[in-house]
């Protein structure tokens, strides 16, 4: 989960195993995406989601917003 301008490029980067913290979990599949007007709005939402620290909460979110 993270903020970026080009989602396809970011997924490709992760699937090429160029990110040390995520490379052992590749391949990655995009299951949720939201667009924001500003980076600060996007980061605020990202922190909100990550603060839940619950797989169930994240799964509920994914069910409401499909890519």
N, CA, C and O atoms as a printed pandas DataFrame, in Angstrom:
     atom_number atom_name residue_name chain_id  residue_number  x_coord  y_coord  z_coord
0              1         N          UNK        A               1    0.852   -1.153    0.000
1              2        CA          UNK        A               1    0.000    0.000    0.000
2              3         C          UNK        A               1    0.903    1.222    0.000
3              4         O          UNK        A               1    1.887    1.294    0.735
4              5         N          UNK        A               2    0.543    2.173   -0.838
5              6        CA          UNK        A               2    1.342    3.373   -0.875
6              7         C          UNK        A               2    0.787    4.384   -1.848
7              8         O          UNK        A               2   -0.198    4.136   -2.544
8              9         N          UNK        A               3    1.436    5.521   -1.881
9             10        CA          UNK        A               3    1.012    6.612   -2.745
10            11         C          UNK        A               3    1.965    6.719   -3.921
11            12         O          UNK        A               3    3.181    6.611   -3.764
12            13         N          UNK        A               4    1.395    6.933   -5.106
13            14        CA          UNK        A               4    2.228    7.093   -6.291
14            15         C          UNK        A               4    1.417    7.758   -7.391
15            16         O          UNK        A               4    0.197    7.883   -7.285
16            17         N          UNK        A               5    2.098    8.181   -8.441
17            18        CA          UNK        A               5    1.414    8.787   -9.575
18            19         C          UNK        A               5    1.094    7.769  -10.656
19            20         O          UNK        A               5    0.142    7.963  -11.412
20            21         N          UNK        A               6    1.862    6.691  -10.751
21            22        CA          UNK        A               6    1.683    5.690  -11.796
22            23         C          UNK        A               6    1.586    4.300  -11.161
23            24         O          UNK        A               6    2.600    3.674  -10.855
24            25         N          UNK        A               7    0.363    3.835  -10.971
25            26        CA          UNK        A               7    0.132    2.555  -10.280
26            27         C          UNK        A               7    0.757    1.392  -11.049
27            28         O          UNK        A               7    1.366    0.509  -10.444
28            29         N          UNK        A               8    0.614    1.383  -12.364
29            30        CA          UNK        A               8    1.181    0.301  -13.171
30            31         C          UNK        A               8    2.684    0.205  -13.004
31            32         O          UNK        A               8    3.235   -0.889  -12.889
32            33         N          UNK        A               9    3.345    1.350  -12.991
33            34        CA          UNK        A               9    4.794    1.386  -12.817
34            35         C          UNK        A               9    5.188    0.875  -11.428
35            36         O          UNK        A               9    6.177    0.160  -11.273
36            37         N          UNK        A              10    4.399    1.255  -10.428
37            38        CA          UNK        A              10    4.699    0.825   -9.054
38            39         C          UNK        A              10    4.538   -0.685   -8.904
39            40         O          UNK        A              10    5.384   -1.333   -8.287
40            41         N          UNK        A              11    3.466   -1.255   -9.457
41            42        CA          UNK        A              11    3.254   -2.709   -9.392
42            43         C          UNK        A              11    4.388   -3.428  -10.114
43            44         O          UNK        A              11    4.912   -4.427   -9.622
44            45         N          UNK        A              12    4.762   -2.916  -11.281
45            46        CA          UNK        A              12    5.861   -3.515  -12.046
46            47         C          UNK        A              12    7.150   -3.501  -11.227
47            48         O          UNK        A              12    7.878   -4.493  -11.186
48            49         N          UNK        A              13    7.421   -2.394  -10.590
49            50        CA          UNK        A              13    8.609   -2.243   -9.751
50            51         C          UNK        A              13    8.630   -3.307   -8.645
51            52         O          UNK        A              13    9.663   -3.928   -8.393
52            53         N          UNK        A              14    7.491   -3.509   -7.995
53            54        CA          UNK        A              14    7.400   -4.520   -6.939
54            55         C          UNK        A              14    7.550   -5.923   -7.520
55            56         O          UNK        A              14    8.247   -6.760   -6.946
56            57         N          UNK        A              15    6.909   -6.184   -8.641
57            58        CA          UNK        A              15    6.972   -7.524   -9.238
58            59         C          UNK        A              15    8.330   -7.851   -9.829
59            60         O          UNK        A              15    8.638   -9.023  -10.048
60            61         N          UNK        A              16    9.139   -6.854  -10.088
61            62        CA          UNK        A              16   10.523   -7.077  -10.514
62            63         C          UNK        A              16   11.430   -7.300   -9.316
63            64         O          UNK        A              16   12.644   -7.442   -9.463
64            65         N          UNK        A              17   10.834   -7.331   -8.129
65            66        CA          UNK        A              17   11.527   -7.590   -6.861
66            67         C          UNK        A              17   12.613   -6.558   -6.575
67            68         O          UNK        A              17   13.684   -6.884   -6.062
68            69         N          UNK        A              18   12.319   -5.326   -6.912
69            70        CA          UNK        A              18   13.272   -4.239   -6.695
70            71         C          UNK        A              18   13.047   -3.526   -5.366
71            72         O          UNK        A              18   13.774   -2.590   -5.034
72            73         N          UNK        A              19   12.045   -3.963   -4.604
73            74        CA          UNK        A              19   11.767   -3.381   -3.290
74            75         C          UNK        A              19   12.105   -4.451   -2.242
75            76         O          UNK        A              19   11.395   -5.450   -2.131
76            77         N          UNK        A              20   13.175   -4.248   -1.481
77            78        CA          UNK        A              20   13.622   -5.279   -0.539
78            79         C          UNK        A              20   12.547   -5.784    0.418
79            80         O          UNK        A              20   12.484   -6.982    0.696
80            81         N          UNK        A              21   11.706   -4.896    0.922
81            82        CA          UNK        A              21   10.714   -5.315    1.918
82            83         C          UNK        A              21    9.548   -6.105    1.336
83            84         O          UNK        A              21    8.815   -6.751    2.084
84            85         N          UNK        A              22    9.359   -6.069    0.014
85            86        CA          UNK        A              22    8.222   -6.771   -0.576
86            87         C          UNK        A              22    8.614   -7.860   -1.568
87            88         O          UNK        A              22    7.751   -8.601   -2.038
88            89         N          UNK        A              23    9.891   -7.969   -1.891
89            90        CA          UNK        A              23   10.295   -8.870   -2.977
90            91         C          UNK        A              23    9.970  -10.334   -2.716
91            92         O          UNK        A              23    9.697  -11.074   -3.661
92            93         N          UNK        A              24    9.991  -10.767   -1.474
93            94        CA          UNK        A              24    9.715  -12.189   -1.214
94            95         C          UNK        A              24    8.230  -12.543   -1.347
95            96         O          UNK        A              24    7.869  -13.719   -1.319
96            97         N          UNK        A              25    7.369  -11.528   -1.491
97            98        CA          UNK        A              25    5.929  -11.776   -1.608
98            99         C          UNK        A              25    5.414  -11.654   -3.039
99           100         O          UNK        A              25    4.213  -11.791   -3.273
100          101         N          UNK        A              26    6.287  -11.403   -3.985
101          102        CA          UNK        A              26    5.878  -11.245   -5.390
102          103         C          UNK        A              26    5.343  -12.559   -5.934
103          104         O          UNK        A              26    5.774  -13.616   -5.474
104          105         N          UNK        A              27    4.439  -12.542   -6.876
105          106        CA          UNK        A              27    3.951  -11.380   -7.604
106          107         C          UNK        A              27    2.813  -10.677   -6.864
107          108         O          UNK        A              27    2.066  -11.286   -6.098
108          109         N          UNK        A              28    2.711   -9.381   -7.122
109          110        CA          UNK        A              28    1.682   -8.547   -6.530
110          111         C          UNK        A              28    0.558   -8.322   -7.522
111          112         O          UNK        A              28    0.786   -8.255   -8.730
112          113         N          UNK        A              29   -0.654   -8.205   -7.005
113          114        CA          UNK        A              29   -1.829   -7.932   -7.826
114          115         C          UNK        A              29   -2.571   -6.757   -7.191
115          116         O          UNK        A              29   -2.829   -6.757   -5.987
116          117         N          UNK        A              30   -2.904   -5.776   -7.989
117          118        CA          UNK        A              30   -3.630   -4.613   -7.488
118          119         C          UNK        A              30   -5.086   -4.999   -7.222
119          120         O          UNK        A              30   -5.780   -5.472   -8.122
120          121         N          UNK        A              31   -5.543   -4.798   -5.991
121          122        CA          UNK        A              31   -6.921   -5.142   -5.640
122          123         C          UNK        A              31   -7.719   -3.929   -5.159
123          124         O          UNK        A              31   -8.937   -4.018   -4.998
124          125         N          UNK        A              32   -7.053   -2.809   -4.931
125          126        CA          UNK        A              32   -7.740   -1.623   -4.406
126          127         C          UNK        A              32   -6.995   -0.379   -4.875
127          128         O          UNK        A              32   -5.765   -0.331   -4.846
128          129         N          UNK        A              33   -7.740    0.607   -5.299
129          130        CA          UNK        A              33   -7.140    1.851   -5.736
130          131         C          UNK        A              33   -8.118    2.996   -5.516
131          132         O          UNK        A              33   -9.313    2.864   -5.777
132          133         N          UNK        A              34   -7.606    4.105   -5.039
133          134        CA          UNK        A              34   -8.386    5.340   -4.900
134          135         C          UNK        A              34   -7.555    6.470   -5.466
135          136         O          UNK        A              34   -6.329    6.454   -5.359
136          137         N          UNK        A              35   -8.193    7.430   -6.054
137          138        CA          UNK        A              35   -7.501    8.603   -6.582
138          139         C          UNK        A              35   -7.812    9.815   -5.723
139          140         O          UNK        A              35   -8.936    9.985   -5.251
140          141         N          UNK        A              36   -6.796   10.662   -5.525
141          142        CA          UNK        A              36   -6.937   11.866   -4.713
142          143         C          UNK        A              36   -6.387   13.063   -5.474
143          144         O          UNK        A              36   -5.555   12.911   -6.368
144          145         N          UNK        A              37   -6.849   14.237   -5.121
145          146        CA          UNK        A              37   -6.389   15.460   -5.771
146          147         C          UNK        A              37   -4.985   15.857   -5.330
147          148         O          UNK        A              37   -4.227   16.445   -6.101
148          149         N          UNK        A              38   -4.642   15.531   -4.079
149          150        CA          UNK        A              38   -3.319   15.916   -3.571
150          151         C          UNK        A              38   -2.635   14.720   -2.923
151          152         O          UNK        A              38   -3.280   13.768   -2.483
152          153         N          UNK        A              39   -1.316   14.801   -2.880
153          154        CA          UNK        A              39   -0.526   13.750   -2.230
154          155         C          UNK        A              39   -0.838   13.698   -0.737
155          156         O          UNK        A              39   -0.867   12.616   -0.151
156          157         N          UNK        A              40   -1.069   14.846   -0.122
157          158        CA          UNK        A              40   -1.364   14.848    1.317
158          159         C          UNK        A              40   -2.682   14.131    1.615
159          160         O          UNK        A              40   -2.793   13.449    2.633
160          161         N          UNK        A              41   -3.671   14.274    0.749
161          162        CA          UNK        A              41   -4.936   13.543    0.933
162          163         C          UNK        A              41   -4.696   12.034    0.811
163          164         O          UNK        A              41   -5.232   11.248    1.592
164          165         N          UNK        A              42   -3.901   11.650   -0.156
165          166        CA          UNK        A              42   -3.601   10.229   -0.368
166          167         C          UNK        A              42   -2.864    9.643    0.828
167          168         O          UNK        A              42   -3.189    8.547    1.285
168          169         N          UNK        A              43   -1.890   10.358    1.328
169          170        CA          UNK        A              43   -1.118    9.860    2.473
170          171         C          UNK        A              43   -1.965    9.794    3.737
171          172         O          UNK        A              43   -1.785    8.894    4.558
172          173         N          UNK        A              44   -2.878   10.733    3.898
173          174        CA          UNK        A              44   -3.785   10.713    5.052
174          175         C          UNK        A              44   -4.641    9.447    5.020
175          176         O          UNK        A              44   -4.810    8.784    6.043
176          177         N          UNK        A              45   -5.179    9.113    3.848
177          178        CA          UNK        A              45   -6.000    7.906    3.694
178          179         C          UNK        A              45   -5.155    6.652    3.924
179          180         O          UNK        A              45   -5.607    5.705    4.568
180          181         N          UNK        A              46   -3.941    6.649    3.402
181          182        CA          UNK        A              46   -3.040    5.508    3.589
182          183         C          UNK        A              46   -2.770    5.266    5.071
183          184         O          UNK        A              46   -2.824    4.126    5.531
184          185         N          UNK        A              47   -2.484    6.306    5.806
185          186        CA          UNK        A              47   -2.244    6.163    7.249
186          187         C          UNK        A              47   -3.491    5.678    7.973
187          188         O          UNK        A              47   -3.399    4.886    8.910
188          189         N          UNK        A              48   -4.651    6.151    7.544
189          190        CA          UNK        A              48   -5.912    5.717    8.145
190          191         C          UNK        A              48   -6.087    4.207    7.954
191          192         O          UNK        A              48   -6.437    3.498    8.898
192          193         N          UNK        A              49   -5.848    3.719    6.747
193          194        CA          UNK        A              49   -5.998    2.287    6.465
194          195         C          UNK        A              49   -4.973    1.475    7.245
195          196         O          UNK        A              49   -5.315    0.466    7.862
196          197         N          UNK        A              50   -3.724    1.910    7.220
197          198        CA          UNK        A              50   -2.666    1.170    7.909
198          199         C          UNK        A              50   -2.853    1.158    9.418
199          200         O          UNK        A              50   -2.428    0.213   10.082
200          201         N          UNK        A              51   -3.480    2.190    9.971
201          202        CA          UNK        A              51   -3.661    2.265   11.421
202          203         C          UNK        A              51   -4.652    1.225   11.925
203          204         O          UNK        A              51   -4.655    0.902   13.113
204          205         N          UNK        A              52   -5.489    0.699   11.046
205          206        CA          UNK        A              52   -6.474   -0.310   11.461
206          207         C          UNK        A              52   -5.801   -1.622   11.851
207          208         O          UNK        A              52   -6.292   -2.348   12.715
208          209         N          UNK        A              53   -4.675   -1.917   11.207
209          210        CA          UNK        A              53   -3.879   -3.104   11.512
210          211         C          UNK        A              53   -4.730   -4.368   11.642
211          212         O          UNK        A              53   -4.484   -5.215   12.501
212          213         N          UNK        A              54   -5.703   -4.471   10.801
213          214        CA          UNK        A              54   -6.600   -5.610   10.850
214          215         C          UNK        A              54   -6.862   -6.112    9.438
215          216         O          UNK        A              54   -7.317   -5.355    8.581
216          217         N          UNK        A              55   -6.585   -7.351    9.201
217          218        CA          UNK        A              55   -6.832   -7.938    7.889
218          219         C          UNK        A              55   -8.319   -7.872    7.546
219          220         O          UNK        A              55   -8.687   -7.625    6.397
220          221         N          UNK        A              56   -9.164   -8.093    8.543
221          222        CA          UNK        A              56  -10.615   -8.053    8.314
222          223         C          UNK        A              56  -11.048   -6.659    7.866
223          224         O          UNK        A              56  -11.857   -6.534    6.946
224          225         N          UNK        A              57  -10.527   -5.619    8.497
225          226        CA          UNK        A              57  -10.874   -4.251    8.119
226          227         C          UNK        A              57  -10.432   -3.953    6.689
227          228         O          UNK        A              57  -11.167   -3.320    5.931
228          229         N          UNK        A              58   -9.248   -4.401    6.323
229          230        CA          UNK        A              58   -8.744   -4.176    4.970
230          231         C          UNK        A              58   -9.579   -4.965    3.964
231          232         O          UNK        A              58   -9.890   -4.446    2.891
232          233         N          UNK        A              59   -9.945   -6.194    4.280
233          234        CA          UNK        A              59  -10.773   -6.999    3.377
234          235         C          UNK        A              59  -12.149   -6.354    3.161
235          236         O          UNK        A              59  -12.678   -6.390    2.050
236          237         N          UNK        A              60  -12.724   -5.773    4.203
237          238        CA          UNK        A              60  -14.002   -5.071    4.066
238          239         C          UNK        A              60  -13.856   -3.873    3.136
239          240         O          UNK        A              60  -14.728   -3.613    2.308
240          241         N          UNK        A              61  -12.760   -3.154    3.274
241          242        CA          UNK        A              61  -12.492   -2.013    2.413
242          243         C          UNK        A              61  -12.394   -2.447    0.957
243          244         O          UNK        A              61  -12.956   -1.798    0.074
244          245         N          UNK        A              62  -11.696   -3.522    0.706
245          246        CA          UNK        A              62  -11.508   -4.033   -0.652
246          247         C          UNK        A              62  -12.843   -4.433   -1.263
247          248         O          UNK        A              62  -13.059   -4.216   -2.455
248          249         N          UNK        A              63  -13.737   -5.009   -0.477
249          250        CA          UNK        A              63  -15.044   -5.420   -0.992
250          251         C          UNK        A              63  -15.856   -4.230   -1.481
251          252         O          UNK        A              63  -16.621   -4.351   -2.437
252          253         N          UNK        A              64  -15.693   -3.053   -0.817
253          254        CA          UNK        A              64  -16.447   -1.868   -1.193
254          255         C          UNK        A              64  -15.884   -1.168   -2.418
255          256         O          UNK        A              64  -16.626   -0.527   -3.163
256          257         N          UNK        A              65  -14.588   -1.283   -2.632
257          258        CA          UNK        A              65  -13.925   -0.581   -3.727
258          259         C          UNK        A              65  -13.135   -1.567   -4.567
259          260         O          UNK        A              65  -12.035   -1.974   -4.192
260          261         N          UNK        A              66  -13.683   -1.941   -5.677
261          262        CA          UNK        A              66  -12.971   -2.821   -6.606
262          263         C          UNK        A              66  -12.319   -1.970   -7.675
263          264         O          UNK        A              66  -12.857   -0.940   -8.081
264          265         N          UNK        A              67  -11.148   -2.411   -8.130
265          266        CA          UNK        A              67  -10.396   -1.678   -9.168
266          267         C          UNK        A              67  -11.146   -1.737  -10.475
267          268         O          UNK        A              67  -10.688   -1.185  -11.476
